[in-house]
Amino acid sequence: MDATAVWDLMGSAERIVVAKGRRVETFVPTEDTQESILKAVMGRSGSLRAPTVQSGGIFLVGFNSTLYETEVPFA
């Protein structure tokens, strides 16, 4: 998925939570820049990082065990 397609998908999200190792960053598309969000969610190959999970208006990108234990809004 290229950057344009990713932004079309995530640009109207309520929140985007990105995990990179132990670091977790939260972005709000209405407050953060498109450039900073895409830089965080795109991998070195130029496609969307995996895993990526959408639940309602929230996207979780990347893996961090603590993130999935505390942030996952699944019922």
N, C-alpha and C positions, 0 to 999 in steps of 0.2 A: 504494500500500500504506500503510495508516494505522499509527499507532504501536502499536496492540494487535497487529496482524498481524505487524509487524516484530519485536516482542518475542517473540511466539510462535515465530518463525523463529530468531531470534538468541539468545534467552535462555539456551539450553543450549550455546552455542558454546564451543569451547576458547579461541578468541581472535578478536577483531575488530580489524582494522587499518584506520584511517580516514585518508585523505589529503585535506588541504585546502591546495591550493597547494603550497608547499614543506614545510609542516608535516605530520608523520605522527604519529598517536597510536595507541597500542595499548591495548585494553581487554580485560579478562578478566571475563566476566559474574559469576563467583563472587566476585570481589574488588571490582569497580567497581559503582556504583549504576546502576539501570535508567535513572534520569533523566539521568545524565551520558552514558550510551551513546546513548540516544535523541536527545539534543540534538546529538550528533556525527554520527549517521547519517541524521537527517531533514533534508530540504531546507526552504527557505523556504516552499514550497508545502504543506508538511505531509505529504509522501510521502517514501519512501526515496530517498536520493541515488543517482545513477547515475555511473559504472557500479558495480554490486555483483556480486561474484564469490564463489561458495562453492566451496571445495575441502575435502572432509572436514569437520572441525570448525572450519575457519578461514574467516572472511569478510574480503574486501577491499572497502572502500567508498570511492568517489571515485577520482580519478586523480592520480598522481604518477609520472613515468617511472622514477625511481629505485626507487620501491616495487615496481613490476612487474618490474624487473630483478633485485631482490634478495630479495623476499618471496614471489614466486609459487611455491607448492609443487607446481606441475603437473609431471608426468613426461612 
